[in-house]
Amino acid sequence: RCYTIAVDYGQRTRSELQAAERVSATLGAQSHRVIELGMGGIGGSALTDHAIDVPENGGEGIPVTYVPARNTVFLSLSLGLAEVVAAGAIFIGFNAVDYSGYPDSRPDFIDAFPPPAGPATKHGPRRPPVHISPP
């Protein structure tokens, strides 16, 4: 069984939310949930702050389109759903080319996430930890 979620975090475009819904339906997910979470209040990203222009070309360092801790939040929400539906794994859809510029898309971040997940759930150490599977 597969359960999918997408997060409406206040991003400027709807395309990734629409794509997530199409992929979920095409793959026959048990359910698809859209979680509304306005991350624009945090600021600091061209994707959520209309005062910051979205660049047409890439640049050096962390891009202005980086949303602070976005993937950390997404994984936490996914862990919540995994607990509710008794899932043993979370398959993430981070963009594989993003890890070079987005800190929370790096493989070492994804590897570091699972340890606190077990104690954070009601099952705690009585159940095997949820496996996080990178793209």
N, CA, C and O atoms as a GROMACS GRO file, in nm:
protein
  540
    1ARG      N    1   0.083  -0.119   0.000
    1ARG     CA    2   0.000   0.000   0.000
    1ARG      C    3   0.087   0.124   0.000
    1ARG      O    4   0.190   0.130   0.067
    2CYS      N    5   0.044   0.221  -0.074
    2CYS     CA    6   0.118   0.346  -0.084
    2CYS      C    7   0.025   0.463  -0.051
    2CYS      O    8  -0.086   0.472  -0.102
    3TYR      N    9   0.072   0.549   0.034
    3TYR     CA   10   0.000   0.670   0.071
    3TYR      C   11   0.091   0.787   0.032
    3TYR      O   12   0.211   0.784   0.060
    4THR      N   13   0.036   0.887  -0.030
    4THR     CA   14   0.119   0.999  -0.074
    4THR      C   15   0.074   1.129  -0.010
    4THR      O   16  -0.043   1.149   0.022
    5ILE      N   17   0.173   1.217   0.008
    5ILE     CA   18   0.142   1.352   0.053
    5ILE      C   19   0.220   1.452  -0.032
    5ILE      O   20   0.327   1.422  -0.085
    6ALA      N   21   0.164   1.568  -0.041
    6ALA     CA   22   0.231   1.683  -0.101
    6ALA      C   23   0.209   1.797  -0.004
    6ALA      O   24   0.110   1.800   0.069
    7VAL      N   25   0.300   1.891  -0.004
    7VAL     CA   26   0.289   2.002   0.090
    7VAL      C   27   0.273   2.133   0.013
    7VAL      O   28   0.357   2.171  -0.068
    8ASP      N   29   0.162   2.199   0.041
    8ASP     CA   30   0.141   2.334  -0.012
    8ASP      C   31   0.203   2.427   0.091
    8ASP      O   32   0.140   2.467   0.189
    9TYR      N   33   0.330   2.461   0.066
    9TYR     CA   34   0.405   2.541   0.164
    9TYR      C   35   0.405   2.689   0.129
    9TYR      O   36   0.484   2.767   0.182
   10GLY      N   37   0.314   2.728   0.039
   10GLY     CA   38   0.306   2.867  -0.002
   10GLY      C   39   0.393   2.899  -0.121
   10GLY      O   40   0.422   3.015  -0.148
   11GLN      N   41   0.436   2.796  -0.195
   11GLN     CA   42   0.520   2.815  -0.312
   11GLN      C   43   0.444   2.894  -0.419
   11GLN      O   44   0.321   2.892  -0.426
   12ARG      N   45   0.519   2.963  -0.501
   12ARG     CA   46   0.461   3.051  -0.602
   12ARG      C   47   0.382   2.978  -0.710
   12ARG      O   48   0.283   3.031  -0.760
   13THR      N   49   0.422   2.858  -0.745
   13THR     CA   50   0.354   2.786  -0.852
   13THR      C   51   0.282   2.663  -0.798
   13THR      O   52   0.316   2.612  -0.692
   14ARG      N   53   0.184   2.618  -0.870
   14ARG     CA   54   0.106   2.500  -0.832
   14ARG      C   55   0.155   2.375  -0.906
   14ARG      O   56   0.106   2.265  -0.880
   15SER      N   57   0.250   2.390  -0.996
   15SER     CA   58   0.288   2.279  -1.084
   15SER      C   59   0.334   2.156  -1.007
   15SER      O   60   0.300   2.044  -1.046
   16GLU      N   61   0.413   2.173  -0.900
   16GLU     CA   62   0.459   2.053  -0.829
   16GLU      C   63   0.345   1.986  -0.754
   16GLU      O   64   0.346   1.863  -0.738
   17LEU      N   65   0.248   2.062  -0.707
   17LEU     CA   66   0.132   2.002  -0.639
   17LEU      C   67   0.045   1.927  -0.739
   17LEU      O   68  -0.004   1.818  -0.709
   18GLN      N   69   0.025   1.984  -0.856
   18GLN     CA   70  -0.053   1.918  -0.961
   18GLN      C   71   0.017   1.790  -1.008
   18GLN      O   72  -0.049   1.688  -1.030
   19ALA      N   73   0.149   1.796  -1.024
   19ALA     CA   74   0.224   1.678  -1.066
   19ALA      C   75   0.215   1.568  -0.961
   19ALA      O   76   0.200   1.450  -0.996
   20ALA      N   77   0.225   1.604  -0.835
   20ALA     CA   78   0.217   1.504  -0.728
   20ALA      C   79   0.081   1.434  -0.730
   20ALA      O   80   0.073   1.313  -0.709
   21GLU      N   81  -0.024   1.509  -0.754
   21GLU     CA   82  -0.158   1.450  -0.759
   21GLU      C   83  -0.170   1.354  -0.878
   21GLU      O   84  -0.226   1.245  -0.864
   22ARG      N   85  -0.117   1.393  -0.993
   22ARG     CA   86  -0.122   1.307  -1.112
   22ARG      C   87  -0.041   1.178  -1.090
   22ARG      O   88  -0.088   1.069  -1.122
   23VAL      N   89   0.078   1.191  -1.037
   23VAL     CA   90   0.163   1.073  -1.014
   23VAL      C   91   0.096   0.980  -0.914
   23VAL      O   92   0.096   0.858  -0.933
   24SER      N   93   0.040   1.035  -0.809
   24SER     CA   94  -0.027   0.954  -0.707
   24SER      C   95  -0.142   0.875  -0.767
   24SER      O   96  -0.157   0.755  -0.742
   25ALA      N   97  -0.224   0.943  -0.848
   25ALA     CA   98  -0.338   0.876  -0.911
   25ALA      C   99  -0.291   0.770  -1.011
   25ALA      O  100  -0.346   0.660  -1.015
   26THR      N  101  -0.191   0.802  -1.089
   26THR     CA  102  -0.140   0.709  -1.190
   26THR      C  103  -0.085   0.583  -1.126
   26THR      O  104  -0.102   0.473  -1.179
   27LEU      N  105  -0.018   0.597  -1.012
   27LEU     CA  106   0.042   0.482  -0.945
   27LEU      C  107  -0.055   0.409  -0.853
   27LEU      O  108  -0.019   0.308  -0.792
   28GLY      N  109  -0.178   0.458  -0.841
   28GLY     CA  110  -0.280   0.388  -0.763
   28GLY      C  111  -0.262   0.396  -0.612
   28GLY      O  112  -0.287   0.299  -0.542
   29ALA      N  113  -0.218   0.510  -0.562
   29ALA     CA  114  -0.201   0.527  -0.418
   29ALA      C  115  -0.333   0.508  -0.344
   29ALA      O  116  -0.440   0.540  -0.396
   30GLN      N  117  -0.325   0.456  -0.223
   30GLN     CA  118  -0.443   0.441  -0.138
   30GLN      C  119  -0.511   0.576  -0.113
   30GLN      O  120  -0.633   0.588  -0.114
   31SER      N  121  -0.427   0.677  -0.091
   31SER     CA  122  -0.479   0.812  -0.072
   31SER      C  123  -0.369   0.912  -0.106
   31SER      O  124  -0.250   0.880  -0.102
   32HIS      N  125  -0.412   1.032  -0.138
   32HIS     CA  126  -0.319   1.142  -0.162
   32HIS      C  127  -0.368   1.259  -0.077
   32HIS      O  128  -0.483   1.300  -0.087
   33ARG      N  129  -0.281   1.310   0.006
   33ARG     CA  130  -0.316   1.420   0.095
   33ARG      C  131  -0.231   1.541   0.062
   33ARG      O  132  -0.112   1.529   0.033
   34VAL      N  133  -0.293   1.656   0.065
   34VAL     CA  134  -0.220   1.782   0.050
   34VAL      C  135  -0.225   1.851   0.184
   34VAL      O  136  -0.332   1.881   0.237
   35ILE      N  137  -0.108   1.876   0.239
   35ILE     CA  138  -0.098   1.941   0.369
   35ILE      C  139  -0.064   2.088   0.346
   35ILE      O  140   0.035   2.120   0.280
   36GLU      N  141  -0.146   2.176   0.400
   36GLU     CA  142  -0.121   2.319   0.385
   36GLU      C  143  -0.034   2.367   0.501
   36GLU      O  144  -0.067   2.350   0.618
   37LEU      N  145   0.078   2.428   0.464
   37LEU     CA  146   0.173   2.474   0.564
   37LEU      C  147   0.244   2.597   0.509
   37LEU      O  148   0.339   2.584   0.432
   38GLY      N  149   0.201   2.713   0.546
   38GLY     CA  150   0.258   2.836   0.492
   38GLY      C  151   0.396   2.864   0.547
   38GLY      O  152   0.411   2.918   0.656
   39MET      N  153   0.497   2.827   0.470
   39MET     CA  154   0.635   2.852   0.514
   39MET      C  155   0.682   2.991   0.476
   39MET      O  156   0.795   3.029   0.507
   40GLY      N  157   0.596   3.069   0.411
   40GLY     CA  158   0.632   3.205   0.375
   40GLY      C  159   0.658   3.292   0.496
   40GLY      O  160   0.733   3.389   0.488
   41GLY      N  161   0.597   3.258   0.608
   41GLY     CA  162   0.619   3.334   0.731
   41GLY      C  163   0.762   3.328   0.781
   41GLY      O  164   0.806   3.415   0.856
   42ILE      N  165   0.834   3.224   0.740
   42ILE     CA  166   0.975   3.213   0.778
   42ILE      C  167   1.058   3.309   0.694
   42ILE      O  168   1.151   3.373   0.744
   43GLY      N  169   1.023   3.318   0.565
   43GLY     CA  170   1.095   3.408   0.475
   43GLY      C  171   1.224   3.347   0.427
   43GLY      O  172   1.254   3.230   0.453
   44GLY      N  173   1.301   3.428   0.356
   44GLY     CA  174   1.434   3.387   0.313
   44GLY      C  175   1.441   3.308   0.185
   44GLY      O  176   1.549   3.258   0.151
   45SER      N  177   1.330   3.293   0.111
   45SER     CA  178   1.333   3.216  -0.012
   45SER      C  179   1.253   3.285  -0.122
   45SER      O  180   1.145   3.338  -0.097
   46ALA      N  181   1.307   3.284  -0.241
   46ALA     CA  182   1.235   3.340  -0.355
   46ALA      C  183   1.110   3.259  -0.388
   46ALA      O  184   1.021   3.309  -0.457
   47LEU      N  185   1.100   3.135  -0.342
   47LEU     CA  186   0.983   3.054  -0.371
   47LEU      C  187   0.863   3.090  -0.286
   47LEU      O  188   0.749   3.061  -0.324
   48THR      N  189   0.886   3.152  -0.170
   48THR     CA  190   0.776   3.184  -0.080
   48THR      C  191   0.764   3.332  -0.047
   48THR      O  192   0.665   3.375   0.012
   49ASP      N  193   0.862   3.410  -0.084
   49ASP     CA  194   0.865   3.553  -0.051
   49ASP      C  195   0.862   3.633  -0.181
   49ASP      O  196   0.959   3.635  -0.256
   50HIS      N  197   0.749   3.698  -0.207
   50HIS     CA  198   0.732   3.771  -0.333
   50HIS      C  199   0.822   3.894  -0.343
   50HIS      O  200   0.831   3.955  -0.450
   51ALA      N  201   0.888   3.931  -0.236
   51ALA     CA  202   0.982   4.044  -0.240
   51ALA      C  203   1.118   4.002  -0.295
   51ALA      O  204   1.203   4.086  -0.324
   52ILE      N  205   1.139   3.870  -0.309
   52ILE     CA  206   1.266   3.817  -0.362
   52ILE      C  207   1.239   3.761  -0.501
   52ILE      O  208   1.154   3.674  -0.518
   53ASP      N  209   1.311   3.811  -0.599
   53ASP     CA  210   1.294   3.765  -0.737
   53ASP      C  211   1.349   3.624  -0.756
   53ASP      O  212   1.453   3.588  -0.700
   54VAL      N  213   1.278   3.545  -0.836
   54VAL     CA  214   1.326   3.413  -0.874
   54VAL      C  215   1.425   3.433  -0.989
   54VAL      O  216   1.389   3.490  -1.092
   55PRO      N  217   1.548   3.388  -0.972
   55PRO     CA  218   1.648   3.410  -1.078
   55PRO      C  219   1.620   3.323  -1.201
   55PRO      O  220   1.562   3.215  -1.191
   56GLU      N  221   1.662   3.373  -1.315
   56GLU     CA  222   1.645   3.298  -1.439
   56GLU      C  223   1.759   3.199  -1.458
   56GLU      O  224   1.743   3.098  -1.526
   57ASN      N  225   1.875   3.227  -1.400
   57ASN     CA  226   1.993   3.141  -1.413
   57ASN      C  227   2.043   3.105  -1.274
   57ASN      O  228   2.019   3.176  -1.177
   58GLY      N  229   2.113   2.994  -1.267
   58GLY     CA  230   2.173   2.952  -1.140
   58GLY      C  231   2.288   3.043  -1.102
   58GLY      O  232   2.330   3.128  -1.180
   59GLY      N  233   2.336   3.026  -0.983
   59GLY     CA  234   2.448   3.106  -0.934
   59GLY      C  235   2.538   3.021  -0.847
   59GLY      O  236   2.531   2.898  -0.849
   60GLU      N  237   2.620   3.087  -0.772
   60GLU     CA  238   2.713   3.020  -0.681
   60GLU      C  239   2.648   3.001  -0.544
   60GLU      O  240   2.562   3.080  -0.504
   61GLY      N  241   2.690   2.897  -0.474
   61GLY     CA  242   2.645   2.876  -0.336
   61GLY      C  243   2.501   2.827  -0.328
   61GLY      O  244   2.446   2.772  -0.423
   62ILE      N  245   2.441   2.848  -0.212
   62ILE     CA  246   2.304   2.805  -0.188
   62ILE      C  247   2.209   2.898  -0.263
   62ILE      O  248   2.214   3.019  -0.244
   63PRO      N  249   2.123   2.843  -0.349
   63PRO     CA  250   2.035   2.926  -0.431
   63PRO      C  251   1.933   3.004  -0.347
   63PRO      O  252   1.895   2.963  -0.238
   64VAL      N  253   1.891   3.117  -0.401
   64VAL     CA  254   1.790   3.201  -0.334
   64VAL      C  255   1.654   3.129  -0.331
   64VAL      O  256   1.564   3.172  -0.260
   65THR      N  257   1.640   3.022  -0.408
   65THR     CA  258   1.518   2.942  -0.408
   65THR      C  259   1.516   2.836  -0.297
   65THR      O  260   1.416   2.766  -0.281
   66TYR      N  261   1.622   2.826  -0.223
   66TYR     CA  262   1.625   2.734  -0.108
   66TYR      C  263   1.525   2.782  -0.004
   66TYR      O  264   1.530   2.898   0.038
   67VAL      N  265   1.435   2.695   0.038
   67VAL     CA  266   1.338   2.725   0.144
   67VAL      C  267   1.396   2.666   0.273
   67VAL      O  268   1.410   2.545   0.284
   68PRO      N  269   1.429   2.751   0.371
   68PRO     CA  270   1.495   2.702   0.492
   68PRO      C  271   1.422   2.584   0.558
   68PRO      O  272   1.305   2.593   0.596
   69ALA      N  273   1.494   2.474   0.570
   69ALA     CA  274   1.450   2.351   0.639
   69ALA      C  275   1.328   2.284   0.576
   69ALA      O  276   1.263   2.202   0.641
   70ARG      N  277   1.296   2.318   0.452
   70ARG     CA  278   1.177   2.263   0.387
   70ARG      C  279   1.175   2.110   0.389
   70ARG      O  280   1.075   2.051   0.430
   71ASN      N  281   1.282   2.046   0.348
   71ASN     CA  282   1.281   1.900   0.342
   71ASN      C  283   1.279   1.837   0.480
   71ASN      O  284   1.229   1.726   0.497
   72THR      N  285   1.333   1.905   0.578
   72THR     CA  286   1.324   1.858   0.716
   72THR      C  287   1.178   1.854   0.760
   72THR      O  288   1.132   1.757   0.821
   73VAL      N  289   1.106   1.960   0.728
   73VAL     CA  290   0.963   1.967   0.759
   73VAL      C  291   0.887   1.859   0.683
   73VAL      O  292   0.801   1.792   0.740
   74PHE      N  293   0.918   1.843   0.554
   74PHE     CA  294   0.850   1.741   0.473
   74PHE      C  295   0.870   1.602   0.532
   74PHE      O  296   0.776   1.523   0.540
   75LEU      N  297   0.993   1.570   0.571
   75LEU     CA  298   1.020   1.439   0.630
   75LEU      C  299   0.946   1.420   0.762
   75LEU      O  300   0.897   1.311   0.791
   76SER      N  301   0.937   1.524   0.841
   76SER     CA  302   0.864   1.515   0.967
   76SER      C  303   0.716   1.488   0.944
   76SER      O  304   0.656   1.406   1.013
   77LEU      N  305   0.657   1.558   0.846
   77LEU     CA  306   0.517   1.534   0.813
   77LEU      C  307   0.498   1.392   0.759
   77LEU      O  308   0.400   1.326   0.792
   78SER      N  309   0.592   1.347   0.678
   78SER     CA  310   0.586   1.211   0.625
   78SER      C  311   0.595   1.108   0.736
   78SER      O  312   0.527   1.005   0.732
   79LEU      N  313   0.678   1.134   0.834
   79LEU     CA  314   0.689   1.044   0.949
   79LEU      C  315   0.556   1.037   1.024
   79LEU      O  316   0.516   0.930   1.070
   80GLY      N  317   0.488   1.150   1.037
   80GLY     CA  318   0.356   1.150   1.101
   80GLY      C  319   0.257   1.063   1.026
   80GLY      O  320   0.185   0.984   1.088
   81LEU      N  321   0.253   1.076   0.895
   81LEU     CA  322   0.163   0.992   0.816
   81LEU      C  323   0.205   0.846   0.825
   81LEU      O  324   0.120   0.758   0.836
   82ALA      N  325   0.335   0.820   0.819
   82ALA     CA  326   0.383   0.682   0.830
   82ALA      C  327   0.338   0.619   0.961
   82ALA      O  328   0.302   0.501   0.964
   83GLU      N  329   0.338   0.695   1.068
   83GLU     CA  330   0.293   0.642   1.196
   83GLU      C  331   0.143   0.609   1.192
   83GLU      O  332   0.102   0.505   1.241
   84VAL      N  333   0.064   0.697   1.133
   84VAL     CA  334  -0.081   0.677   1.127
   84VAL      C  335  -0.119   0.555   1.043
   84VAL      O  336  -0.208   0.480   1.081
   85VAL      N  337  -0.051   0.535   0.930
   85VAL     CA  338  -0.086   0.424   0.840
   85VAL      C  339   0.001   0.300   0.862
   85VAL      O  340  -0.009   0.204   0.786
   86ALA      N  341   0.086   0.303   0.964
   86ALA     CA  342   0.175   0.192   0.998
   86ALA      C  343   0.268   0.155   0.883
   86ALA      O  344   0.290   0.037   0.854
   87ALA      N  345   0.323   0.256   0.817
   87ALA     CA  346   0.416   0.232   0.707
   87ALA      C  347   0.554   0.198   0.762
   87ALA      O  348   0.594   0.245   0.868
   88GLY      N  349   0.625   0.117   0.688
   88GLY     CA  350   0.760   0.079   0.726
   88GLY      C  351   0.867   0.157   0.653
   88GLY      O  352   0.986   0.147   0.685
   89ALA      N  353   0.825   0.237   0.554
   89ALA     CA  354   0.923   0.312   0.475
   89ALA      C  355   0.862   0.442   0.424
   89ALA      O  356   0.741   0.452   0.402
   90ILE      N  357   0.948   0.538   0.408
   90ILE     CA  358   0.912   0.666   0.347
   90ILE      C  359   0.999   0.680   0.223
   90ILE      O  360   1.122   0.674   0.232
   91PHE      N  361   0.936   0.700   0.110
   91PHE     CA  362   1.008   0.723  -0.015
   91PHE      C  363   0.996   0.871  -0.046
   91PHE      O  364   0.887   0.922  -0.066
   92ILE      N  365   1.109   0.938  -0.050
   92ILE     CA  366   1.109   1.082  -0.067
   92ILE      C  367   1.130   1.119  -0.212
   92ILE      O  368   1.189   1.044  -0.290
   93GLY      N  369   1.080   1.236  -0.248
   93GLY     CA  370   1.090   1.281  -0.385
   93GLY      C  371   1.172   1.407  -0.400
   93GLY      O  372   1.142   1.490  -0.484
   94PHE      N  373   1.276   1.422  -0.319
   94PHE     CA  374   1.363   1.538  -0.335
   94PHE      C  375   1.426   1.532  -0.474
   94PHE      O  376   1.454   1.424  -0.525
   95ASN      N  377   1.447   1.646  -0.532
   95ASN     CA  378   1.510   1.653  -0.662
   95ASN      C  379   1.656   1.611  -0.649
   95ASN      O  380   1.732   1.673  -0.575
   96ALA      N  381   1.693   1.507  -0.720
   96ALA     CA  382   1.828   1.451  -0.706
   96ALA      C  383   1.938   1.549  -0.744
   96ALA      O  384   2.050   1.537  -0.694
   97VAL      N  385   1.909   1.646  -0.830
   97VAL     CA  386   2.013   1.741  -0.868
   97VAL      C  387   2.022   1.857  -0.768
   97VAL      O  388   2.114   1.938  -0.777
   98ASP      N  389   1.929   1.866  -0.673
   98ASP     CA  390   1.929   1.977  -0.578
   98ASP      C  391   2.035   1.968  -0.470
   98ASP      O  392   2.073   2.070  -0.413
   99TYR      N  393   2.086   1.848  -0.442
   99TYR     CA  394   2.173   1.834  -0.324
   99TYR      C  395   2.299   1.917  -0.334
   99TYR      O  396   2.363   1.945  -0.232
  100SER      N  397   2.337   1.957  -0.453
  100SER     CA  398   2.458   2.038  -0.464
  100SER      C  399   2.437   2.179  -0.410
  100SER      O  400   2.534   2.246  -0.374
  101GLY      N  401   2.314   2.224  -0.404
  101GLY     CA  402   2.290   2.359  -0.357
  101GLY      C  403   2.194   2.369  -0.240
  101GLY      O  404   2.201   2.465  -0.163
  102TYR      N  405   2.108   2.274  -0.225
  102TYR     CA  406   2.010   2.276  -0.116
  102TYR      C  407   2.061   2.188  -0.002
  102TYR      O  408   2.073   2.067  -0.019
  103PRO      N  409   2.091   2.247   0.112
  103PRO     CA  410   2.151   2.170   0.221
  103PRO      C  411   2.068   2.049   0.266
  103PRO      O  412   2.125   1.944   0.298
  104ASP      N  413   1.936   2.062   0.269
  104ASP     CA  414   1.855   1.951   0.318
  104ASP      C  415   1.812   1.854   0.208
  104ASP      O  416   1.712   1.783   0.222
  105SER      N  417   1.887   1.854   0.098
  105SER     CA  418   1.871   1.751  -0.005
  105SER      C  419   1.997   1.665  -0.016
  105SER      O  420   2.002   1.572  -0.096
  106ARG      N  421   2.096   1.697   0.063
  106ARG     CA  422   2.223   1.624   0.059
  106ARG      C  423   2.207   1.483   0.117
  106ARG      O  424   2.131   1.463   0.212
  107PRO      N  425   2.278   1.387   0.060
  107PRO     CA  426   2.269   1.250   0.113
  107PRO      C  427   2.302   1.240   0.262
  107PRO      O  428   2.240   1.159   0.332
  108ASP      N  429   2.396   1.319   0.313
  108ASP     CA  430   2.429   1.307   0.455
  108ASP      C  431   2.314   1.356   0.544
  108ASP      O  432   2.298   1.308   0.656
  109PHE      N  433   2.234   1.451   0.495
  109PHE     CA  434   2.116   1.493   0.571
  109PHE      C  435   2.015   1.379   0.576
  109PHE      O  436   1.962   1.347   0.682
  110ILE      N  437   1.989   1.318   0.461
  110ILE     CA  438   1.890   1.210   0.455
  110ILE      C  439   1.935   1.094   0.544
  110ILE      O  440   1.853   1.034   0.613
  111ASP      N  441   2.064   1.061   0.542
  111ASP     CA  442   2.117   0.954   0.627
  111ASP      C  443   2.104   0.987   0.775
  111ASP      O  444   2.086   0.897   0.857
  112ALA      N  445   2.112   1.114   0.810
  112ALA     CA  446   2.107   1.155   0.951
  112ALA      C  447   1.966   1.163   1.005
  112ALA      O  448   1.947   1.162   1.127
  113PHE      N  449   1.866   1.170   0.920
  113PHE     CA  450   1.729   1.190   0.968
  113PHE      C  451   1.670   1.073   1.046
  113PHE      O  452   1.608   1.098   1.149
  114PRO      N  453   1.682   0.946   1.004
  114PRO     CA  454   1.611   0.839   1.072
  114PRO      C  455   1.636   0.821   1.222
  114PRO      O  456   1.540   0.789   1.292
  115PRO      N  457   1.757   0.840   1.277
  115PRO     CA  458   1.773   0.808   1.419
  115PRO      C  459   1.672   0.870   1.515
  115PRO      O  460   1.624   0.800   1.604
  116PRO      N  461   1.638   0.999   1.503
  116PRO     CA  462   1.541   1.051   1.599
  116PRO      C  463   1.398   1.011   1.570
  116PRO      O  464   1.310   1.032   1.654
  117ALA      N  465   1.373   0.953   1.453
  117ALA     CA  466   1.236   0.923   1.414
  117ALA      C  467   1.169   0.820   1.506
  117ALA      O  468   1.053   0.838   1.543
  118GLY      N  469   1.238   0.713   1.542
  118GLY     CA  470   1.178   0.609   1.627
  118GLY      C  471   1.128   0.661   1.760
  118GLY      O  472   1.011   0.642   1.792
  119PRO      N  473   1.212   0.726   1.840
  119PRO     CA  474   1.167   0.777   1.969
  119PRO      C  475   1.058   0.884   1.959
  119PRO      O  476   0.989   0.911   2.057
  120ALA      N  477   1.042   0.945   1.841
  120ALA     CA  478   0.944   1.052   1.826
  120ALA      C  479   0.804   1.000   1.799
  120ALA      O  480   0.710   1.079   1.792
  121THR      N  481   0.787   0.869   1.785
  121THR     CA  482   0.656   0.813   1.755
  121THR      C  483   0.600   0.738   1.875
  121THR      O  484   0.673   0.704   1.969
  122LYS      N  485   0.470   0.712   1.871
  122LYS     CA  486   0.407   0.645   1.985
  122LYS      C  487   0.457   0.501   2.005
  122LYS      O  488   0.452   0.447   2.115
  123HIS      N  489   0.505   0.441   1.895
  123HIS     CA  490   0.556   0.304   1.906
  123HIS      C  491   0.699   0.301   1.959
  123HIS      O  492   0.744   0.200   2.014
  124GLY      N  493   0.769   0.411   1.942
  124GLY     CA  494   0.905   0.423   1.993
  124GLY      C  495   0.991   0.304   1.958
  124GLY      O  496   0.989   0.256   1.844
  125PRO      N  497   1.067   0.254   2.056
  125PRO     CA  498   1.160   0.145   2.028
  125PRO      C  499   1.092   0.008   2.012
  125PRO      O  500   1.160  -0.090   1.979
  126ARG      N  501   0.962  -0.001   2.035
  126ARG     CA  502   0.893  -0.131   2.023
  126ARG      C  503   0.872  -0.174   1.878
  126ARG      O  504   0.839  -0.289   1.852
  127ARG      N  505   0.892  -0.082   1.786
  127ARG     CA  506   0.870  -0.112   1.644
  127ARG      C  507   0.996  -0.078   1.566
  127ARG      O  508   1.065   0.018   1.601
  128PRO      N  509   1.028  -0.154   1.461
  128PRO     CA  510   1.145  -0.118   1.382
  128PRO      C  511   1.132   0.024   1.328
  128PRO      O  512   1.022   0.070   1.301
  129PRO      N  513   1.242   0.093   1.313
  129PRO     CA  514   1.236   0.232   1.265
  129PRO      C  515   1.186   0.238   1.121
  129PRO      O  516   1.206   0.145   1.042
  130VAL      N  517   1.123   0.348   1.089
  130VAL     CA  518   1.078   0.372   0.952
  130VAL      C  519   1.201   0.396   0.866
  130VAL      O  520   1.288   0.476   0.902
  131HIS      N  521   1.208   0.328   0.754
  131HIS     CA  522   1.321   0.343   0.663
  131HIS      C  523   1.297   0.463   0.572
  131HIS      O  524   1.189   0.477   0.516
  132ILE      N  525   1.396   0.549   0.558
  132ILE     CA  526   1.388   0.663   0.467
  132ILE      C  527   1.464   0.624   0.340
  132ILE      O  528   1.583   0.596   0.345
  133SER      N  529   1.394   0.624   0.227
  133SER     CA  530   1.456   0.585   0.101
  133SER      C  531   1.474   0.707   0.012
  133SER      O  532   1.376   0.768  -0.032
  134PRO      N  533   1.599   0.744  -0.016
  134PRO     CA  534   1.623   0.859  -0.101
  134PRO      C  535   1.586   0.830  -0.246
  134PRO      O  536   1.571   0.714  -0.285
  135PRO      N  537   1.571   0.938  -0.327
  135PRO     CA  538   1.534   0.917  -0.467
  135PRO      C  539   1.644   0.846  -0.545
  135PRO      O  540   1.629   0.821  -0.664
   0.00000   0.00000   0.00000
